[in-house]
Amino acid sequence: GDLGEKKLLVDSDLREVSTETGFNFERSIVSPSVFVETVKERGLLPDLRAITVVVCDVHSDSTPDARRWSAKQTIALHAAWSAYFRAAGVDHVEFLEKCPWEKSDGAEIAWGGAQ
């Protein structure tokens, strides 16, 4: 790719649980507009213009706090975070279930970028 290309790699399930914002996406996901408005009000929206974002470990599995996670919640989660990244100036965000640098056995491997 372009030598000037910047990529932000985020290893997170994006299920925001924050006392600062009052969000607990494990239990309920707010609308994209409420999410963006809240993070803007709290100064939590960085300038990510000209940066490609890849988010991995975004899964649809149940957890102790989200025992009945559904496909509908996954869609809502993607919508909220897509709006966040767009508001931060990102042109392209990609959501992956697994990180490219992790093997199936959990070991880490070297990763030189998108294949």
C-alpha positions as CSV (number, residue, x, y, z in Angstrom):
1,G,0.0,0.0,0.0
2,D,0.8,3.7,0.1
3,L,3.7,4.5,2.4
4,G,1.7,7.4,3.9
5,E,-1.3,5.1,4.7
6,K,-2.1,5.1,8.4
7,K,-4.0,2.2,10.0
8,L,-5.4,1.9,13.5
9,L,-5.8,-1.7,14.7
10,V,-8.2,-2.1,17.5
11,D,-8.4,-5.4,19.4
12,S,-11.8,-5.2,21.2
13,D,-15.3,-6.6,21.2
14,L,-16.5,-3.0,21.3
15,R,-19.0,-3.8,24.0
16,E,-18.5,-0.4,25.7
17,V,-19.0,-0.5,29.5
18,S,-18.2,2.9,30.9
19,T,-19.0,4.8,34.1
20,E,-17.8,8.0,32.3
21,T,-20.5,7.8,29.6
22,G,-23.0,5.6,31.4
23,F,-23.1,3.1,28.6
24,N,-23.2,-0.7,29.0
25,F,-23.3,-2.1,25.6
26,E,-23.3,-5.6,27.1
27,R,-26.9,-4.9,28.3
28,S,-28.2,-2.2,25.9
29,I,-26.9,-0.4,22.9
30,V,-27.9,3.2,22.4
31,S,-28.7,4.6,19.0
32,P,-25.8,5.8,16.8
33,S,-26.8,9.4,17.2
34,V,-27.0,9.2,21.0
35,F,-23.6,7.5,21.1
36,V,-21.9,10.1,19.0
37,E,-23.5,13.0,20.7
38,T,-22.5,11.7,24.2
39,V,-18.9,11.0,23.2
40,K,-18.6,14.5,21.6
41,E,-20.0,16.2,24.7
42,R,-17.4,14.4,26.8
43,G,-14.5,15.2,24.5
44,L,-14.0,11.6,23.6
45,L,-14.0,11.9,19.8
46,P,-10.5,11.9,18.3
47,D,-9.5,13.2,14.9
48,L,-9.0,10.1,12.9
49,R,-9.1,11.7,9.4
50,A,-7.0,9.8,6.8
51,I,-6.8,6.7,9.0
52,T,-8.2,3.3,8.1
53,V,-9.6,1.4,11.1
54,V,-9.6,-2.3,11.5
55,V,-11.4,-3.6,14.6
56,C,-11.0,-7.3,15.5
57,D,-12.4,-9.6,18.1
58,V,-15.9,-8.2,17.4
59,H,-17.9,-11.3,18.1
60,S,-21.5,-12.5,18.6
61,D,-20.8,-14.7,21.6
62,S,-22.7,-14.5,24.8
63,T,-20.8,-13.4,27.9
64,P,-21.7,-13.3,31.6
65,D,-23.1,-9.8,31.2
66,A,-24.7,-10.5,27.8
67,R,-26.2,-14.0,28.1
68,R,-28.7,-13.5,25.3
69,W,-26.6,-11.7,22.7
70,S,-28.3,-11.7,19.3
71,A,-27.6,-10.9,15.7
72,K,-29.8,-7.8,16.2
73,Q,-27.4,-6.5,18.9
74,T,-24.4,-7.2,16.7
75,I,-26.0,-5.0,14.0
76,A,-26.8,-2.3,16.5
77,L,-23.2,-2.5,17.9
78,H,-21.7,-2.1,14.4
79,A,-24.1,0.8,13.6
80,A,-23.1,2.7,16.8
81,W,-19.4,2.3,16.3
82,S,-19.6,2.9,12.5
83,A,-21.2,6.3,13.4
84,Y,-18.5,7.0,15.9
85,F,-15.7,6.3,13.5
86,R,-17.4,8.3,10.7
87,A,-17.8,11.3,13.2
88,A,-14.1,11.0,13.9
89,G,-13.3,11.3,10.2
90,V,-12.7,7.7,9.3
91,D,-13.5,6.8,5.7
92,H,-13.3,3.1,6.1
93,V,-13.7,0.8,9.1
94,E,-13.6,-3.0,9.0
95,F,-15.0,-5.3,11.7
96,L,-13.4,-8.7,12.1
97,E,-14.3,-11.6,14.4
98,K,-10.6,-12.6,14.8
99,C,-7.4,-10.6,14.8
100,P,-5.2,-11.3,11.8
101,W,-2.2,-11.7,14.1
102,E,-3.8,-14.4,16.3
103,K,-3.6,-18.1,15.4
104,S,-6.6,-20.3,16.1
105,D,-4.7,-21.6,19.2
106,G,-4.5,-18.1,20.7
107,A,-0.8,-17.7,19.9
108,E,0.3,-14.4,18.3
109,I,1.9,-14.3,14.8
110,A,3.7,-11.5,13.0
111,W,1.3,-9.4,10.9
112,G,2.5,-7.1,8.2
113,G,-0.9,-5.7,7.2
114,A,-4.0,-6.7,5.3
115,Q,-3.5,-9.5,2.9
